[in-house]
Amino acid sequence: MESVKIYLLLFVVVVTGMYFLYYKRGKNPLLLPGDFYRISGPRAIYIPIGAGIIVTTILYIILRLIF
């Protein structure tokens, strides 16, 4: 149960960081290689595949170091 609390805490920290980056940098928070960002008229599509892989890898490494 303790590991779930730590994972949720790290998840909240990462989501909060991405939220602040979104409002600081504009409409594309973490535009990395592998991310899809397309603007067509009034719609914008952002699929963060590269950012998701990086965030998942960082969380995995942190959790493996803790446990």
N, C-alpha and C positions, 0 to 999 in steps of 0.2 A: 504494500500500500504506500510505503514511503517513496518508492520509485515513481509511482503515478503522480504524486504531489510534485516531485522535482521536475518531471517531464512537463506537467501542466504549467509550472512556473516558468520554465524555459520557453515554452510555447507562447505564453503571454508576453514575455520579454521580446521575443522575435517579432510577434505580430505588432506590438506597440512600436518597435523600432521601424518596421516597414510602414506603419501608419504615419509616423513623423517624417520619414523620408518622402512619402507620397506628397505631403503638403509642402515640404520644403523645396523639392525639386520640380514640382509641377505634376503633369499627368502621367508620367512613367517613372515609378519609384526606383526600381532596380532593373534597368534595361541591360541585360547581360547577353553575351553570345548564347544563342539557343532559345532566347525569349522571342515570342511572336507579338508584335505590336503593329496593328493596322488601323488606320483612320479612314473611314469611308463616310463622308458627309457628317452628320451630327453624331454618328456612332464611333466609338473607339473600342477595339478588341485587344485585350492584353492577356496573353497566356504565358505565365512565368515558368516555363519548363527549366531553363538554366538556373534561375534563382531558387526554384524548388529543390533541385538536386543539390545545390550548394548548401542551403539551409538544412536539408535532411542530413547531409554528410557532417556538417558541423555539430548538429544535435547528437548524432550517433557517436562521434568522437568524444564529446563532452560526457555523455552518459556512460560510455565504456571506461573513461578515466575515473568516474565516480564509483562505478560498481565493478 
